[in-house]
């Protein structure tokens, strides 16, 4: 039933009623119009409780929203926050994934759905080590995103997961696919480096130098240049050219992100060269 507004009261009646009653009616209608949705009020209280570290009371308040409504923005936010709390604060990633999935099923196009999907993909990869399912979830993100850089980020994750699974050939293919589909994305720079790293892991050093030169011609200011130089030096070492490998590793002493690894390489090569003399 729609409540009548003050403007629905006939003009004559408005002026005939006592002024006090008229003013009270205006105040009542104004108060009613300012009342928050109970679900919104619960969401606010729940978020405040979580900020204060009161996880249990926060969870109960978010659950109250689910009892109050079956769908809508506040239900979606409650499901998303419940997933976050169980992951970040309660260390219960199984329940977190359950809430994220419930949110996506409720509204796959909703405000929180994409972030929930990303959380599922990352939890499966990093926490559950369920790599095959993580690949599927990342592919869903690629299919859903409109932003090409975000698509590239998820393509990079797929390639990285195959590398973790020691499926180096497939990892190589996935990085190549990233470079083909998203050549201008920030992820492409790291994919170039990872391709060199995988070629080395596969014992395909004969391809590394040519690929390295192609990369530098395309992107001479690559932030992964020191890492790529390390792979190149490792291949030179593999081929038995120890003096040249030593020279390459020494050139990285001031710029490689892991100086201790360079020291191990340099010291080892010096000993090997001395033994040969």
C-alpha positions as CSV (number, residue, x, y, z in Angstrom):
1,X,0.0,0.0,0.0
2,X,1.5,3.4,-1.0
3,X,1.5,5.9,1.8
4,X,-0.1,9.3,0.9
5,X,2.3,12.3,0.6
6,X,1.5,15.7,1.9
7,X,0.8,16.9,-1.6
8,X,-1.9,14.2,-1.9
9,X,-4.0,16.0,0.7
10,X,-6.5,18.3,-0.9
11,X,-5.4,21.9,-0.8
12,X,-8.5,23.1,1.1
13,X,-8.1,20.4,3.7
14,X,-4.5,21.3,4.2
15,X,-5.4,24.9,5.1
16,X,-8.4,23.8,7.2
17,X,-6.5,21.4,9.5
18,X,-4.9,22.9,12.7
19,X,-1.5,24.2,12.0
20,X,0.1,22.0,14.7
21,X,-1.3,18.8,13.2
22,X,-0.3,19.9,9.7
23,X,3.3,20.5,10.9
24,X,3.4,17.2,12.7
25,X,2.3,15.4,9.5
26,X,5.0,17.1,7.5
27,X,7.6,16.0,10.1
28,X,6.4,12.4,10.1
29,X,6.5,12.1,6.4
30,X,10.0,13.6,6.3
31,X,11.2,11.2,9.0
32,X,9.7,8.2,7.1
33,X,11.4,9.3,3.9
34,X,14.8,9.5,5.6
35,X,14.7,6.0,7.2
36,X,17.4,3.7,5.8
37,X,16.8,0.3,4.3
38,X,17.2,-2.1,7.3
39,X,19.6,-4.1,5.2
40,X,21.8,-1.1,4.5
41,X,21.9,-0.4,8.3
42,X,22.9,-4.0,9.0
43,X,25.6,-3.8,6.3
44,X,27.1,-0.6,7.9
45,X,27.1,-2.1,11.3
46,X,28.6,-5.3,10.1
47,X,31.4,-3.5,8.3
48,X,32.1,-1.4,11.4
49,X,32.3,-4.6,13.5
50,X,34.8,-6.2,11.1
51,X,37.0,-3.1,11.1
52,X,37.1,-3.3,14.9
53,X,38.1,-7.0,14.6
54,X,34.8,-8.3,15.9
55,X,34.6,-11.1,13.3
56,X,31.9,-13.2,14.9
57,X,29.4,-10.4,15.4
58,X,30.2,-9.1,11.9
59,X,29.5,-12.5,10.4
60,X,26.2,-12.7,12.2
61,X,25.1,-9.2,11.0
62,X,26.0,-10.0,7.4
63,X,24.0,-13.3,7.7
64,X,21.1,-11.3,9.1
65,X,21.0,-9.4,5.7
66,X,20.7,-12.8,4.0
67,X,17.7,-13.7,6.2
68,X,16.1,-10.3,5.5
69,X,16.4,-10.3,1.7
70,X,16.8,-12.9,-1.0
71,X,18.5,-10.8,-3.6
72,X,19.7,-7.3,-4.4
73,X,22.8,-5.2,-3.9
74,X,22.9,-5.6,-0.1
75,X,22.6,-9.4,-0.3
76,X,25.5,-9.4,-2.9
77,X,27.6,-7.2,-0.7
78,X,26.9,-9.4,2.4
79,X,27.9,-12.5,0.5
80,X,31.1,-10.9,-0.7
81,X,32.1,-9.6,2.7
82,X,31.3,-13.0,4.3
83,X,33.8,-14.5,1.7
84,X,36.4,-11.9,2.6
85,X,36.0,-12.4,6.3
86,X,36.3,-16.1,6.1
87,X,39.4,-15.8,3.9
88,X,41.2,-12.9,5.5
89,X,40.2,-13.1,9.1
90,X,38.9,-16.6,9.9
91,X,41.3,-18.7,7.7
92,X,38.5,-20.7,6.3
93,X,39.1,-20.6,2.6
94,X,36.6,-23.4,1.9
95,X,33.7,-21.3,3.3
96,X,35.1,-18.3,1.6
97,X,34.9,-19.9,-1.8
98,X,31.3,-21.1,-1.0
99,X,30.2,-17.6,-0.3
100,X,31.9,-16.2,-3.5
101,X,30.3,-18.9,-5.6
102,X,26.8,-18.2,-4.1
103,X,27.3,-14.5,-5.0
104,X,28.2,-15.3,-8.6
105,X,25.3,-17.7,-8.9
106,X,23.0,-15.0,-7.6
107,X,24.1,-12.3,-10.0
108,X,27.0,-13.1,-12.4
109,X,26.9,-9.5,-13.7
110,X,26.7,-7.9,-10.3
111,X,29.1,-5.3,-8.8
112,X,31.0,-7.9,-6.7
113,X,30.8,-10.9,-9.0
114,X,34.1,-10.3,-10.9
115,X,36.1,-9.7,-7.8
116,X,34.6,-12.8,-6.3
117,X,35.6,-14.8,-9.3
118,X,39.1,-13.5,-9.1
119,X,39.2,-14.5,-5.4
120,X,38.1,-18.0,-6.3
121,X,40.8,-18.4,-8.9
122,X,43.6,-17.1,-6.6
123,X,42.4,-19.2,-3.6
124,X,42.4,-22.3,-5.8
125,X,45.9,-21.6,-7.1
126,X,47.7,-20.3,-4.0
127,X,45.9,-22.0,-1.1
128,X,44.4,-25.2,-2.4
129,X,47.0,-25.9,-5.1
130,X,44.1,-27.1,-7.3
131,X,45.9,-26.0,-10.4
132,X,43.5,-27.5,-13.0
133,X,40.5,-25.9,-11.5
134,X,42.4,-22.6,-11.0
135,X,43.1,-22.6,-14.8
136,X,39.3,-23.0,-15.5
137,X,38.5,-20.2,-13.1
138,X,41.1,-17.9,-14.7
139,X,39.8,-18.7,-18.1
140,X,36.3,-17.6,-16.9
141,X,37.8,-14.3,-15.9
142,X,39.4,-13.9,-19.3
143,X,36.0,-14.6,-21.0
144,X,34.3,-12.1,-18.7
145,X,36.7,-9.1,-18.6
146,X,36.4,-6.3,-21.1
147,X,39.7,-4.7,-20.1
148,X,42.6,-6.2,-22.2
149,X,45.2,-5.7,-19.5
150,X,43.1,-7.6,-17.0
151,X,42.7,-10.4,-19.5
152,X,46.4,-10.4,-20.0
153,X,47.0,-10.7,-16.2
154,X,44.8,-13.8,-16.1
155,X,46.5,-15.3,-19.1
156,X,49.8,-14.8,-17.3
157,X,48.4,-16.6,-14.3
158,X,47.4,-19.6,-16.5
159,X,50.9,-19.7,-18.0
160,X,52.4,-19.6,-14.5
161,X,50.2,-22.4,-13.2
162,X,51.3,-24.7,-16.1
163,X,54.9,-23.8,-15.1
164,X,54.1,-24.8,-11.5
165,X,52.7,-28.1,-12.8
166,X,56.1,-28.6,-14.6
167,X,54.2,-28.6,-17.9
168,X,56.8,-26.4,-19.5
169,X,55.7,-26.8,-23.1
170,X,52.2,-25.7,-22.3
171,X,53.5,-22.8,-20.2
172,X,55.5,-21.7,-23.1
173,X,52.4,-21.9,-25.4
174,X,50.4,-19.9,-22.9
175,X,53.0,-17.1,-22.7
176,X,53.2,-17.1,-26.5
177,X,49.4,-16.7,-26.6
178,X,49.6,-13.8,-24.3
179,X,52.1,-12.0,-26.5
180,X,49.9,-12.6,-29.5
181,X,46.6,-11.6,-28.0
182,X,47.8,-8.8,-25.7
183,X,51.1,-7.5,-27.1
184,X,50.8,-4.0,-25.5
185,X,49.8,-5.2,-22.0
186,X,52.2,-4.7,-19.0
187,X,52.2,-8.5,-18.6
188,X,53.8,-9.0,-22.0
189,X,57.2,-7.7,-20.7
190,X,57.3,-10.4,-18.0
191,X,56.1,-13.0,-20.4
192,X,59.1,-12.3,-22.7
193,X,61.4,-13.0,-19.8
194,X,59.5,-16.1,-18.8
195,X,59.7,-17.5,-22.3
196,X,63.5,-17.2,-22.1
197,X,63.5,-18.9,-18.7
198,X,61.3,-21.8,-20.0
199,X,63.5,-22.3,-23.0
200,X,66.5,-22.7,-20.7
201,X,64.5,-25.1,-18.5
202,X,63.7,-27.2,-21.6
203,X,67.4,-27.3,-22.6
204,X,66.8,-25.1,-25.7
205,X,69.7,-22.7,-25.2
206,X,70.2,-22.6,-29.0
207,X,67.0,-20.5,-29.2
208,X,67.7,-18.3,-26.2
209,X,70.2,-15.8,-27.8
210,X,68.1,-15.1,-30.9
211,X,64.9,-14.7,-28.8
212,X,66.8,-12.4,-26.4
213,X,67.8,-10.2,-29.3
214,X,64.3,-10.1,-30.6
215,X,63.0,-9.0,-27.2
216,X,65.5,-6.2,-26.9
217,X,64.8,-4.9,-30.4
218,X,61.2,-4.8,-29.4
219,X,61.6,-3.4,-25.9
220,X,65.2,-2.2,-25.2
221,X,64.1,-0.8,-21.8
222,X,62.6,-4.0,-20.4
223,X,62.6,-4.0,-16.7
224,X,63.5,-7.7,-16.8
225,X,66.7,-7.1,-18.8
226,X,69.0,-8.2,-15.9
227,X,67.0,-11.4,-15.4
228,X,67.2,-12.1,-19.2
229,X,70.9,-11.4,-19.1
230,X,71.2,-14.0,-16.3
231,X,69.5,-16.7,-18.5
232,X,71.7,-15.8,-21.4
233,X,74.8,-16.1,-19.2
234,X,73.6,-19.4,-17.9
235,X,73.2,-20.7,-21.5
236,X,76.7,-19.5,-22.3
237,X,77.9,-21.5,-19.3
238,X,76.0,-24.5,-20.4
239,X,77.8,-24.4,-23.8
240,X,81.1,-24.5,-22.0
241,X,82.3,-21.0,-22.7
242,X,83.3,-20.3,-19.1
243,X,85.3,-17.1,-19.5
244,X,82.5,-15.4,-21.5
245,X,79.9,-16.6,-19.0
246,X,82.0,-15.3,-16.1
247,X,82.2,-11.9,-17.9
248,X,78.4,-11.9,-18.3
249,X,77.7,-12.8,-14.7
250,X,80.2,-10.1,-13.4
251,X,78.4,-7.5,-15.4
252,X,75.3,-8.3,-13.5
253,X,76.8,-7.8,-10.0
254,X,75.4,-4.4,-9.5
255,X,72.0,-4.7,-11.2
256,X,70.7,-8.3,-10.7
257,X,68.0,-8.4,-8.0
258,X,69.6,-11.4,-6.2
259,X,73.3,-10.5,-5.7
260,X,74.0,-13.6,-3.6
261,X,73.1,-15.8,-6.6
262,X,75.5,-13.8,-8.8
263,X,78.3,-14.3,-6.2
264,X,77.7,-18.1,-6.2
265,X,77.9,-18.2,-10.0
266,X,81.0,-16.0,-10.2
267,X,82.9,-17.9,-7.5
268,X,81.9,-21.2,-9.0
269,X,83.1,-20.2,-12.5
270,X,86.4,-18.8,-11.2
271,X,87.1,-22.2,-9.5
272,X,86.2,-24.1,-12.7
273,X,88.4,-21.9,-14.9
274,X,91.3,-22.3,-12.5
275,X,90.9,-26.1,-12.6
276,X,91.1,-26.1,-16.4
277,X,94.4,-24.2,-16.4
